[in-house]
Amino acid sequence: MVGRFGSRAVTVVAAVLIAATGAQSPAHAEPAGPPGSIAASRPLVREHWIPGAADAHLVTYWSTGPGGKQALSTGAVFVPPGQAPPGGWPVVSWGHGAVGLADQCAPTASGILGGGYLTRWLTQGYAVVATDYVGLGTPGIHPYLDGRSEAYSMVDMVRAARAVAPTLSRKWVALGQSQGGQAAMVAASLATGYAPELDYLGAVGLGVPSNIENLAPLGGPGFPELPLTGTTVFISYMLAGLRATRPDIDVDGYLSPLGREVLDRAESLCYTEAAEAFAGISIGELLSRQLDDPVILTALREMLEIPTQGYDRPFFIGQGVLDEVVPAPLTLKLVADLTGNDQRFTFRPYPAGHIGTMRLSLPDATDFVREAFKTP
């Protein structure tokens, strides 16, 4: 269907990009291995290195996907210059923000891996490992905002990185922004039990999308337009991921004809392309009926919910008060719930938007991570 989007030129471009980046994608090995085991590895192409890295690897590794099923993920390992300290380089596991659902959107395929921000961590003597998440560069549709699969990808990235770079320590922290902030928070809730052989010390979540599941029952054809950035793209990614990973739920049955077309297109478009293609389309226009069925609401809660108790290590949350992607009131609700459950964490607001919070929070996040690694 061409419908509201005109020609299929973008699809052709996507196919070309897949072909162009395919040479960089590691081959998928069989059979499946335990979480964190290597399926394939090779040097990362130099053009995709974070500035300041002394060495870099591209890895394909096994992780745990939606529904607890084995799944492949890809990611990059960056080693700082110099000699590793006793015990190895301390590890920062980075979770990136929304890039899209298609394989060509994966940071290791596009080369958009965090640049100067991650260089700041390298120069402080941390090895940086960066997952693409399950389904980005590997089989299947990426389950966007499926917190547990994202978290497993972050944890297993540390396992895989240590297998290809023996100078890396067992000690690690999770660090993420936006979608990666959700991944870091969920990883913080399960890391010690999921990977007890590692030494997880804490997490930093910036611009963490939270409490979306509490808004889901309001979703329907009459859902008002929001004065926010990218919401239609993000919701289409979320529903497309749910549709792919939960075939037992008739997601298309909740969508309008336009909504089905948007989700189909969302599977092949990276964020910038999708934002342009879906400009002017509201969330309400995607839906044909209310998202008020307990089955889909339960599935959305399982995907989106960030735990508000059970953390066994301290963590840091940074939020921009001017954020038009992840609005501050949702984060304040998360903070209130965490506080009510006596969790150990630090919260800092910043006079910035979604991306600007990364820069303004860096001194505080740096101090937090430094202290975390001092833990005996």
Backbone torsions as a table, in degrees:
resi	resn	phi	psi	omega
1	MET	NA	131.2	176.8
2	VAL	-89.1	-48.8	173.0
3	GLY	49.1	-131.6	-171.1
4	ARG	-74.2	-11.1	-169.9
5	PHE	-101.3	2.8	178.1
6	GLY	74.2	-140.3	-172.4
7	SER	-75.9	173.8	177.9
8	ARG	-94.5	24.0	-175.9
9	ALA	-59.2	-39.4	-178.6
10	VAL	-63.7	-37.0	178.5
11	THR	-62.9	-39.8	177.5
12	VAL	-63.4	-43.4	177.9
13	VAL	-59.8	-42.6	179.9
14	ALA	-60.4	-42.0	179.5
15	ALA	-62.3	-40.0	178.4
16	VAL	-64.0	-41.7	179.7
17	LEU	-63.4	-40.7	178.0
18	ILE	-61.0	-44.6	179.9
19	ALA	-63.6	-39.3	-177.3
20	ALA	-69.3	-35.5	-177.3
21	THR	-91.6	-12.4	-176.4
22	GLY	-58.4	-31.2	-179.3
23	ALA	-65.4	-21.1	-179.4
24	GLN	-90.8	-11.8	-174.9
25	SER	-84.1	126.7	-179.6
26	PRO	-63.4	148.1	175.3
27	ALA	-66.3	146.9	-179.7
28	HIS	-88.8	122.1	-177.2
29	ALA	-92.8	153.8	176.2
30	GLU	-127.8	153.8	-2.7
31	PRO	-82.7	179.1	179.5
32	ALA	-64.2	146.8	178.2
33	GLY	-116.6	-179.5	178.6
34	PRO	-68.6	159.8	-178.7
35	PRO	-54.9	131.3	179.7
36	GLY	91.2	-7.9	179.8
37	SER	-77.4	149.8	-174.8
38	ILE	-82.8	129.8	170.8
39	ALA	-93.6	-35.5	178.3
40	ALA	-164.4	152.7	175.6
41	SER	-151.4	154.9	178.0
42	ARG	-164.4	164.4	174.1
43	PRO	-61.2	139.6	175.4
44	LEU	-74.9	138.8	178.7
45	VAL	-56.4	138.1	-170.9
46	ARG	-59.3	-32.4	-178.6
47	GLU	-63.7	-18.7	-178.1
48	HIS	-100.7	4.7	179.7
49	TRP	-68.9	146.0	167.5
50	ILE	-69.9	133.3	177.7
51	PRO	-55.2	132.9	178.8
52	GLY	99.2	-9.2	179.7
53	ALA	-73.6	144.2	176.0
54	ALA	-91.9	-22.6	179.8
55	ASP	-158.5	153.7	-178.9
56	ALA	-152.5	140.2	-179.0
57	HIS	-127.9	148.4	170.3
58	LEU	-106.7	126.9	-177.1
59	VAL	-127.6	146.7	165.7
60	THR	-113.1	129.3	-173.5
61	TYR	-141.4	160.8	179.3
62	TRP	-86.3	141.3	177.8
63	SER	-143.2	-167.2	-179.9
64	THR	-114.1	118.5	-177.5
65	GLY	-96.2	-167.0	178.9
66	PRO	-55.4	141.7	180.0
67	GLY	72.6	12.6	179.3
68	GLY	75.1	13.7	-178.4
69	LYS	-85.5	148.5	175.9
70	GLN	-62.6	139.6	-178.8
71	ALA	-152.9	155.0	178.8
72	LEU	-93.1	145.4	171.0
73	SER	-134.3	159.6	172.4
74	THR	-117.5	165.1	178.3
75	GLY	-176.5	174.2	-177.7
76	ALA	-122.4	148.8	178.9
77	VAL	-120.0	125.8	-179.9
78	PHE	-120.9	125.4	-177.6
79	VAL	-107.0	132.1	179.9
80	PRO	-73.4	163.0	178.7
81	PRO	-72.9	161.1	176.7
82	GLY	96.4	-173.2	-179.1
83	GLN	-92.5	134.5	-179.4
84	ALA	-62.9	142.9	176.6
85	PRO	-70.1	167.3	176.1
86	PRO	-54.3	131.0	-177.6
87	GLY	91.3	-9.7	177.2
88	GLY	98.9	167.3	178.5
89	TRP	-65.5	126.6	172.4
90	PRO	-62.8	146.6	-169.1
91	VAL	-112.4	132.9	169.0
92	VAL	-108.9	118.8	177.3
93	SER	-96.1	113.4	-172.1
94	TRP	-93.9	133.4	173.4
95	GLY	-112.6	118.8	-176.2
96	HIS	-81.0	162.8	175.6
97	GLY	-80.8	-177.5	-175.1
98	ALA	-60.8	129.0	176.0
99	VAL	-123.1	-19.7	-176.6
100	GLY	135.8	-173.6	-178.7
101	LEU	-110.5	-23.0	-172.8
102	ALA	-80.8	156.3	-176.1
103	ASP	-59.6	-35.8	-178.3
104	GLN	-69.1	-11.2	179.0
105	CYS	-84.1	-14.5	-178.3
106	ALA	-57.2	133.4	-178.9
107	PRO	-54.7	-36.2	179.1
108	THR	-70.9	-19.2	176.0
109	ALA	-87.3	-40.2	-177.6
110	SER	-83.3	-22.2	-176.0
111	GLY	83.7	1.6	179.3
112	ILE	-90.9	90.6	-167.9
113	LEU	-115.6	12.6	176.9
114	GLY	111.2	-12.5	170.3
115	GLY	41.7	-126.1	-173.8
116	GLY	-60.4	-32.7	-179.4
117	TYR	-63.5	-45.7	180.0
118	LEU	-73.5	-27.2	174.3
119	THR	-59.1	-36.5	179.1
120	ARG	-59.5	-34.6	178.5
121	TRP	-76.2	-38.8	176.4
122	LEU	-59.3	-44.7	-176.1
123	THR	-68.6	-16.3	175.6
124	GLN	-89.3	3.3	174.9
125	GLY	93.4	22.9	176.3
126	TYR	-105.8	137.2	165.5
127	ALA	-74.2	138.9	-179.8
128	VAL	-112.7	125.6	175.5
129	VAL	-118.9	135.0	-169.6
130	ALA	-132.2	106.7	178.0
131	THR	-76.5	150.9	169.8
132	ASP	-87.5	-17.3	-171.1
133	TYR	81.0	153.9	178.5
134	VAL	-56.9	135.3	174.9
135	GLY	89.5	-9.0	174.3
136	LEU	-102.4	100.5	-175.1
137	GLY	90.8	1.5	178.5
138	THR	-134.6	168.0	-173.3
139	PRO	-57.6	146.2	175.7
140	GLY	95.0	166.5	176.1
141	ILE	-81.3	132.2	178.4
142	HIS	-60.5	124.3	179.9
143	PRO	-81.3	77.7	-175.5
144	TYR	-56.8	130.8	-179.9
145	LEU	64.2	20.5	167.1
146	ASP	-83.8	94.4	-168.3
147	GLY	-55.7	-41.6	-176.1
148	ARG	-68.0	-43.6	-179.6
149	SER	-67.1	-37.0	174.8
150	GLU	-61.5	-43.8	-179.4
151	ALA	-63.9	-44.3	177.7
152	TYR	-59.8	-40.2	178.1
153	SER	-60.6	-39.7	179.1
154	MET	-65.2	-45.0	-178.7
155	VAL	-67.4	-47.8	-177.5
156	ASP	-67.7	-23.4	174.2
157	MET	-62.1	-36.8	177.7
158	VAL	-66.1	-44.9	177.5
159	ARG	-58.2	-48.4	-177.9
160	ALA	-64.8	-40.8	-179.1
161	ALA	-61.2	-40.2	-179.5
162	ARG	-68.6	-24.3	178.3
163	ALA	-73.8	-31.2	-178.9
164	VAL	-98.9	-17.4	179.6
165	ALA	-131.0	87.5	-173.7
166	PRO	-63.6	-11.7	179.5
167	THR	-80.7	0.1	179.7
168	LEU	-83.6	142.6	-179.6
169	SER	-76.9	165.9	169.5
170	ARG	-75.4	-21.4	-175.1
171	LYS	-80.7	132.3	-178.0
172	TRP	-153.5	159.1	172.3
173	VAL	-129.1	156.9	175.3
174	ALA	-99.1	138.3	179.5
175	LEU	-139.7	127.2	-179.2
176	GLY	-154.6	155.9	179.7
177	GLN	-126.8	136.0	178.4
178	SER	61.1	-120.5	175.4
179	GLN	-52.3	-40.1	177.7
180	GLY	-67.7	-25.2	174.6
181	GLY	-67.2	-40.3	173.9
182	GLN	-62.1	-45.4	-179.7
183	ALA	-59.2	-42.7	-179.0
184	ALA	-65.4	-39.9	-179.6
185	MET	-67.2	-44.2	179.1
186	VAL	-67.8	-38.5	175.3
187	ALA	-58.7	-39.6	179.5
188	ALA	-61.1	-29.3	-176.9
189	SER	-82.0	-15.2	-174.3
190	LEU	-130.9	-4.0	-169.1
191	ALA	-60.4	-45.5	-174.6
192	THR	-68.7	-33.2	177.9
193	GLY	-79.1	-33.7	-176.6
194	TYR	-77.6	-35.7	-177.9
195	ALA	-133.8	70.3	-175.0
196	PRO	-67.1	-17.4	179.6
197	GLU	-75.6	-16.6	174.4
198	LEU	-90.8	171.3	179.6
199	ASP	-120.8	84.0	-179.7
200	TYR	-75.6	133.1	-171.9
201	LEU	-118.7	-17.2	-178.9
202	GLY	162.8	179.6	-175.7
203	ALA	-146.8	152.5	173.3
204	VAL	-124.9	121.6	176.9
205	GLY	-119.3	123.3	-178.5
206	LEU	-116.7	134.2	-179.8
207	GLY	55.6	47.1	-172.6
208	VAL	-73.7	118.5	175.6
209	PRO	-72.4	118.8	-177.0
210	SER	-140.1	162.3	175.9
211	ASN	63.8	14.1	176.2
212	ILE	-65.0	-34.8	180.0
213	GLU	-62.5	-26.2	178.9
214	ASN	-76.7	-17.3	176.9
215	LEU	-91.5	-15.5	-174.2
216	ALA	-55.7	-40.7	-179.2
217	PRO	-61.4	-18.8	178.6
218	LEU	-81.8	-12.4	-176.9
219	GLY	-67.1	131.8	-179.8
220	GLY	177.9	-178.9	-177.8
221	PRO	-59.1	-26.5	-178.5
222	GLY	-93.6	9.8	-178.1
223	PHE	-60.9	127.2	-173.4
224	PRO	-71.4	155.2	173.1
225	GLU	-67.0	142.1	-176.9
226	LEU	-109.4	141.8	178.7
227	PRO	-80.7	52.3	-176.8
228	LEU	-124.9	171.2	-177.5
229	THR	-105.4	127.1	169.4
230	GLY	80.9	7.8	-172.1
231	THR	-63.8	-38.5	-179.8
232	THR	-64.6	-40.5	177.6
233	VAL	-62.9	-47.0	-176.5
234	PHE	-64.6	-41.8	179.4
235	ILE	-67.2	-38.1	178.0
236	SER	-66.2	-39.6	175.8
237	TYR	-61.8	-44.3	-178.3
238	MET	-62.1	-47.2	-178.6
239	LEU	-69.4	-34.9	177.4
240	ALA	-65.5	-40.0	176.9
241	GLY	-65.5	-41.1	177.9
242	LEU	-64.1	-41.6	-179.8
243	ARG	-60.8	-38.3	-177.6
244	ALA	-75.9	-35.8	-173.5
245	THR	-94.7	-15.0	179.0
246	ARG	-126.3	70.2	179.9
247	PRO	-63.2	-14.6	177.2
248	ASP	-73.9	-12.7	178.3
249	ILE	-105.5	130.3	-178.3
250	ASP	-83.2	74.6	-179.3
251	VAL	-60.9	-39.6	-180.0
252	ASP	-60.0	-26.0	179.7
253	GLY	-67.6	-15.1	177.9
254	TYR	-96.8	-5.7	-172.0
255	LEU	-101.1	149.1	169.8
256	SER	-77.6	167.0	174.1
257	PRO	-54.1	-40.1	176.7
258	LEU	-64.8	-40.8	179.6
259	GLY	-60.8	-42.0	178.1
260	ARG	-64.5	-38.0	178.2
261	GLU	-65.7	-41.5	179.3
262	VAL	-62.7	-46.5	-179.9
263	LEU	-62.6	-40.4	177.6
264	ASP	-60.4	-44.0	179.7
265	ARG	-70.2	-34.9	-178.1
266	ALA	-59.9	-29.6	-178.2
267	GLU	-66.4	-17.7	-175.9
268	SER	-116.5	0.5	-175.0
269	LEU	-112.9	135.0	171.0
270	CYS	-76.3	168.7	-167.3
271	TYR	-57.4	-48.0	-176.7
272	THR	-60.8	-41.7	178.6
273	GLU	-65.9	-42.4	-178.9
274	ALA	-66.4	-39.4	179.6
275	ALA	-60.6	-37.8	178.2
276	GLU	-72.9	-43.3	-176.9
277	ALA	-66.9	-34.1	-174.5
278	PHE	-100.9	10.1	179.8
279	ALA	-58.4	132.8	178.6
280	GLY	88.1	-4.3	177.3
281	ILE	-97.5	127.3	-179.3
282	SER	-91.1	164.9	176.6
283	ILE	-61.0	-41.8	-179.6
284	GLY	-58.8	-33.3	179.6
285	GLU	-70.0	-18.6	178.7
286	LEU	-75.9	-23.1	-167.6
287	LEU	-109.2	146.8	177.8
288	SER	-106.4	-16.7	178.1
289	ARG	-155.8	168.7	-176.3
290	GLN	-66.0	144.3	173.0
291	LEU	-86.1	61.6	-174.2
292	ASP	-114.6	10.1	177.5
293	ASP	-79.9	130.4	-178.5
294	PRO	-55.5	-29.9	-178.2
295	VAL	-65.4	-49.6	-178.3
296	ILE	-74.1	-32.5	177.8
297	LEU	-65.8	-39.8	177.1
298	THR	-64.1	-42.4	179.2
299	ALA	-63.2	-41.6	179.3
300	LEU	-66.5	-39.0	177.5
301	ARG	-63.3	-42.4	178.9
302	GLU	-62.3	-35.2	177.8
303	MET	-71.4	-50.2	-161.2
304	LEU	-95.2	-25.5	-168.5
305	GLU	-66.6	133.8	173.3
306	ILE	-99.6	125.4	-178.7
307	PRO	-57.0	145.1	177.9
308	THR	-113.1	11.2	174.2
309	GLN	-159.4	168.9	177.1
310	GLY	93.4	4.9	179.1
311	TYR	-76.7	135.2	-178.4
312	ASP	-111.3	7.2	174.6
313	ARG	-138.2	153.5	179.7
314	PRO	-70.0	158.0	177.8
315	PHE	-146.7	167.0	-174.3
316	PHE	-126.9	132.8	175.9
317	ILE	-120.0	126.5	174.8
318	GLY	-115.9	135.7	-176.1
319	GLN	-138.4	130.7	173.3
320	GLY	-81.6	127.9	-179.4
321	VAL	-73.3	-15.1	178.0
322	LEU	-103.4	14.0	-175.7
323	ASP	-65.9	122.4	178.4
324	GLU	-104.7	8.3	174.6
325	VAL	-106.0	-53.1	174.2
326	VAL	-114.0	96.3	-174.3
327	PRO	-65.4	141.7	-175.1
328	ALA	-56.8	-37.2	-178.4
329	PRO	-57.2	-34.1	178.6
330	LEU	-66.8	-39.1	178.1
331	THR	-69.4	-37.1	178.0
332	LEU	-62.8	-35.3	174.9
333	LYS	-64.1	-43.0	176.8
334	LEU	-60.9	-44.9	-179.9
335	VAL	-61.6	-41.9	179.4
336	ALA	-63.1	-41.9	179.9
337	ASP	-66.4	-42.0	178.0
338	LEU	-63.4	-42.2	179.2
339	THR	-63.8	-42.5	179.0
340	GLY	-63.4	-23.7	179.1
341	ASN	-99.2	13.2	173.5
342	ASP	58.4	39.7	177.2
343	GLN	-83.2	150.6	179.9
344	ARG	-90.1	108.9	179.9
345	PHE	-159.2	165.4	176.7
346	THR	-118.0	133.6	176.9
347	PHE	-120.8	132.6	177.4
348	ARG	-134.1	123.9	171.8
349	PRO	-90.3	152.5	-178.6
350	TYR	-135.3	145.0	179.3
351	PRO	-79.6	68.3	-173.7
352	ALA	-151.1	168.3	173.4
353	GLY	-88.1	-163.3	-171.2
354	HIS	-62.8	-50.9	-178.0
355	ILE	-80.2	-38.2	-178.8
356	GLY	-59.6	-25.8	178.8
357	THR	-62.4	-31.6	178.1
358	MET	-58.4	-47.2	-177.5
359	ARG	-69.0	-47.6	-176.3
360	LEU	-67.7	-29.4	-177.2
361	SER	-84.7	-9.7	-171.7
362	LEU	-57.3	-44.6	178.2
363	PRO	-60.1	-43.8	179.7
364	ASP	-67.1	-42.5	179.3
365	ALA	-64.6	-39.0	178.3
366	THR	-60.9	-45.8	178.7
367	ASP	-61.9	-42.7	-179.3
368	PHE	-61.4	-47.4	-178.1
369	VAL	-66.5	-39.3	177.4
370	ARG	-58.4	-44.8	178.7
371	GLU	-66.1	-37.5	179.3
372	ALA	-59.9	-40.9	-178.3
373	PHE	-75.0	-10.4	174.0
374	LYS	-80.6	-10.7	-178.8
375	THR	-60.8	129.6	-179.2
376	PRO	-59.6	NA	NA
